[in-house]
Amino acid sequence: MIPSIPQPRFLIAAYTAYVVVFFLFLALPLVVVAGFAFNDSQFPSLPWRGFTWNWFFGTERPQIGVFHERPILRAIGTSAFVAVCVSVLSVAVGLSNAFLFNRYRFRGQGLLYVLMLLPLVVPGIVLGISILVFSSRVANGLWDAAQWDFEALRPGLTLVILGQFSFIATIATLVIGARLQKFDRTLEEAALNLGATRLTAVRTITLPFLMPALIGAFVVAFLMSFENFNTTLMLVGSDAPLTIAMFDRLKEGSTPLLNAVSLLLMLGSSLLALVMIAFQKRG
């Protein structure tokens, strides 16, 4: 732990080997998945039968590519729509929660904070089943009482958005709250002394300071929503997001098409992560 103290060569070599093996353990499965996306075969497995772009740009079956497979493109669009909705809701509520827990003190605050964190420790499939059972009972009750079929409470995109929002909003709150704790409130007080209203002070001083955290929370929420499977599986209707569509394809048999989709997801996630890092450095 103290760099100035000389270390035995054996310990240095062992530590270096551990780091190398650790990162190989993380990277090799991704490399294998990405590699078989270019295999000129019907199955993502050895032997290697040649390099091809057909699983990305192919127009004829059986090697039709991702960019010409309409069900996959539709599923990507559905996942993007759900992720944007969940991210916007999560950032908005997370910003409000961050101000609530950092700026105010009230009775029951600790209990409310624990309740906010509770969705993070509940398994996703249990959370999805709970939301499905509750919404179905409410929808059935509305039908029995007033013959009103409230479609938003039935399995579908609305319920998927609400289900993902129920736990992703907590993560957005933690990300934004951590940034808000570092804010110097005397800057707001100076603006108030100069005649600004509280809303103007927050809009012109606090929110620009929080912008890197807001962007980061949006990116994290988007990625978590896009790749969510357990909760989504319990709440999905006829419009399946990408994770559900890929799961259905796997049940029929895996092809390098799914490897190509996975590679695109890895590239997209990496790009969003770089965007988030860039905004955090600017902040």
N, C-alpha and C positions, 0 to 999 in steps of 0.2 A: 504493500500500500504506500510505502515511502520510496519514490523513485531513486533517491540518492543512495539507498542501501543496496549493495550488489546482491543479486539473486543467483542461486545455483543454475547452471545451464540446464540441468534436467527439469527443473521447475518451469523455466522459460519455454523449453521445448514442449513440455506437457501442456502448458497453458495454450501455446500456439496451436498445437494439434487439436485441443478441445474446441477452440474457436473455429478452426477450419471444419472439423467434423460437424459442429453445430450448424454452421451456415450451409454446409452440403446437405444436411438432413432437411433443412428448410427449402432449399432451392431445387434439389434433384427432382422431387415429384412435379414441380412446376415445369422444369425443363423437359421432362418426359412427356407431360401432357402437351406442351407446346410443340415438341418435335413430331409427335404422331399426327398433328394437324396437317402436316405436309407429306404424309405417307400415302403413296398411290395404291391403296388397298381398301377393302370394304370394312376392315376391322382395325381398331387402334392397337395393334399388337405386332410383334415380330412374326415373320421376317420382314425386313424393310424391302419394299417393292419399287422404290424409286421416289423421286421428288416430284410434287405436283402442287399447283395452286387451285386445283378443282374444288377443294372443300371450302374455298373462299369465293371463287368466281365462276365455278362450273354452272352450266345452264341445262345440262341434260342428266337425267337419272341414269345410273344410281349415284353418280358423283355430282349432285347438285350442291352449289355452294351456299354459304350463309347469306350472301347478298341477293340470292335468288330464291331462297326458301321462305315463302310468304308466312307460314305459321310461326317461324322463328322471328322474323322481322316484326310481326304483329305482337308477339310476346315481348320483344325488346321495347317496342313502343308503349305497351301496357306497363311494363316495369318502370320505364322512365317517367310516365305520367304519375304513377303511384308515388315514386320516389320524390318527384318535385312537390307534389301535394303534401306528403309527409314532412319534407324538409322545411317548407314554408311554415306549416303549422307548428312544427317543433321549435324552430328558431323564434317565432313570435311568442309562443308560450314560454320557451326557455328564457327569453329576455325578460319577460314579466316576472317569472319565478326568481331569476337572479336578483332583480331589484327588490323583490319581496323579502328574500331571505338575507340579503346583505344590507339593506337600508332600514329595515323595520324590526322592531321587537314587540312581540305580542304573546299572549297566553296560548299555549298549545303549539308554539312554533316548532319545538323539537319533534313532537308527534307528527305534525304535518310534514316535516322534512323526511322523517322515516317512511311515512306513507308514500312520499314521492319516490324514494329509493326502492320501494318494495318491488316494482315490476322488474328491476334488474336481477333480483335473486329468484324470481319465479321462472321455472323452465318455460321456454317459448311455447311448447305444445300445450302445457297446462294453461297458460295465459290465453292461447287461442281457443281452447275448448271452453274455458270459462266465459269468454266474450261471446262465443257462439251460443252457448246455452242461455245466457242472460238475454241477449238480443232476440233469440227465438221466442223465449217466453214473453217478452214485452210485445213482440209482433203478434204472437198468438192471442195475447190479451186484448190488444187493440182490435183484432179481427172479431173476437167473441163479443166485445162490448159495443163496437160501433161499425162492424163490417168494413173496417178500414185496413187494407193490405199495405202496410208501410214497407216498401221495397228496400229502403236503405238499411233496414234491420235484418234483411235476409242475406245469405252468403252472396258476396259480390265485391266490386271494387270499393264501394263506400265502406263496407265493414273491414276490408283489408287495410284501407287507409287509417281507419280509427284504431284497428288492432295494432298496427305498427307504431302509430303515433303514441299509443299508451305507454310504451317503454322508451322510444327514441327521444321523446320530449325530455325525459329525465337526463339523458346523456347530453343533450343540448344545454340544459340548465347547468350541469356541472362544468361544461366547457366555458360558457359565457360567465358563470359565477366566478370561476377562477381568475378570469381577466378583470372582472369588476372589482375584486378584492384589492387589486394593485392600483386602483385609480385613486388619485389624490383629490379628495373632495374639496380642498381649499380652492381648486380651480373653478368649481361650480360656485362656491361662495363669492369669489372675486367677480364672476359674471353677474351674480345677483346684486352685489354692491354697486355695480356699474349700471344697473337699471334693467337687466334682462329678467324675463319671467323664468320660472323654474322649467317650464317646457322648452323655452328657447335655450336655456343653459344645457339641458340634457341633449337637445337636438344638435347643438353646435359644438359642444365640448365632449360630452360623455359618449355619445354614439360614435363619433369618429375614432375615439380611443378604443371602443369596443369592436370596431369594424373587423380587425383580423380575427377576433374570436367569433364574430358572427359568420364570417366566411368559412372559418374552420368548422363551426358547428353545422353549417349547411352542408359542407362536403361530407363530413362524418355521417350526418343523418341520411344523405343521399346514398352513400355506399352501403350503409347498414340496411336501408330499406330495399335497395336493389338486390342485395344478396340474401335477404331474409327468406327462410324456407318454412321453419316449424310453425310459426304463427300464421303465415300466409296459407299454408296447406289446410288449416282448419277453417279458414274464412273465405276461401276463394270460391267464385261462382263459375260462370261459363267463360269469362275472359281471364285466361290464365296468364300470370306474369311469367317471366323467363325461367325462374327457378322451378316452377311447377311444370312448365312445358318441357324443360330438360329432364326432369324426373319422369315424366310420362314417356319421353323418348327412350330413356334408359330401361324402362320396363319392357320395351319392345326389342331392345338390343342396341348396344352402343356402336356408334360409327365415328370416324374421324370428324364428322360434322360437329359433334359436341366438343371435340378438342379444339376445333377452330373457334367456336363460340367462346370457350374458356379462355383461349389466347386473347381474343378481343376484349374480354372482361378484364384480364390481367393488365393489358395495355391501358384500357380506360381508367382502371383504378389507380394505376401508377401515375397517369397524367393528372388526375384530380388530386392525388397526394402531393405532386410537385407544385400544383397551383396553390394548395393550402400552405405548403412550406414557404412559398414565395410571398404570400400575403402576410404570414406570421413574421418573416424577416423584415418586411417593410414596416410592420407595426412595432 
